[in-house]
């Protein structure tokens, strides 16, 4: 079968999904349609509709776009059938009902940003870094019942560096994932797909870590944790959605800080956890039980992200504050 004979429907939403679609299009594969979420109302009154990054790209290259409210609605299913896809490719979309993923003759495969079966769920990049993993990767697998449980097609690994945050690993996996998607589509094209049960990738002794959706309360920093866990937690949420803490003034008032970049200083000290140590110019450190977390950039609620030197300009008595 030639590239132009394999009819592909692509499903995705965020920037992460754009790269795989772009590479498929530029490699000459026959993408006959794109499925993404409805435009999102933004602005004070929700009067402006913002398309997803995938829709913006799809329209820029002239691809037809479907935007169903519900994936089981008959009008959508009818439009999807009319595209007559041989294969569906899913990258960072929604959980599909069976009526959708069984539709193409060659099935539907998904790109997941983890080394499955580890980190099944909505936020695999965040949780891999939060948990201090030294490597991660991307996996393609055929959809079936259950979240991220289908048979694995291909998998590739990359290291997570000690200073990597979610933004950096996201971009590495976005590029790696696009390579993997093209390799998987090519294997389908060549009728050369080999699959593996996920059980082949772990034993009974293996601890499988989930990657559930992250909420605001998930992101609150616990300063009583060991220094490495705090450091990994902050970079595992930077730049989005961002770890946060509360800055408590001597009068008892508090304000929220989002923390983006830090360094860890492992040392012995006798300060209470949460004590702030500053030189009032360029350095601000938070005492934890086995050292200090040095803050490099942060954001006060209602303000823009700033370097620590700019933050200190507005807090002349910062040593009298604490975090909690």
SULQUILIN-V234026 format. One line per field, one symbol per residue. phi: phi as a letter, one per 30 degrees, with the letter a starting at -180 (. if undefined). psi: psi as a letter, one per 20 degrees, with the letter a starting at -180 (. if undefined). burial: 1 if it has 16 or more other ideal C-beta (glycine too) atoms within 10 Angstrom, else 0. A space follows every 50 residues. Layout:
BEGIN
phi = ???
psi = ???
burial = ???
END
This chain:
BEGIN
phi = .deddcdcccbabdeedddddededddidddcabcbddecdbjecidccc ddeddededdciddbcbddbdcddddeddddddhddacccbhbcdddedd dddddcibccccdaceddhdkdbddedddedidcbblbbcaddadjdhcd ddcbabcbdcdecdcdeddeddddddddddddddddddedhbccbbdddd cacddddccdbdeccededddcdddeedddddddddbccbdidbbcccde djdbbdccccbbbcbdacabddejdcbbcibbbbbcdbdblbcddcaabd eicddbdddddddcbdcdddcbca
psi = prgiioopppprfahhigggggggghijqnoiqpprqqqpprrgjkippp qqhggggghhjkpqppmqgpijphhghghghhilqhqpppomcrpqqhhg iigqhjapqqpplrnqjqlpahlhgghgghjkqiqaaqpqqpqaqqpkir ppfqpqqqqoqhjqahgghghghggghgghgghgghhghjllppqpqhhi jrrhipppprmrqprghhippoiirqhhggghgghijpipipqrrpoprh jiqqqppppgprqpoorprkqqpipppqjjfippqpprhkbqopphqapq pirqqqqhhhghhinhlhhirrq.
burial = 00000111111111111111111110001111111110000000000000 11111011000010110100100001100100101111111110010001 10110111111111111111111111111100100111111110000101 11111001010001110111011101110111011011100010000100 10000000101001000010101010100111111111101111101100 00000011111101000000000111010000011111011111111111 000001010011001001001110
END
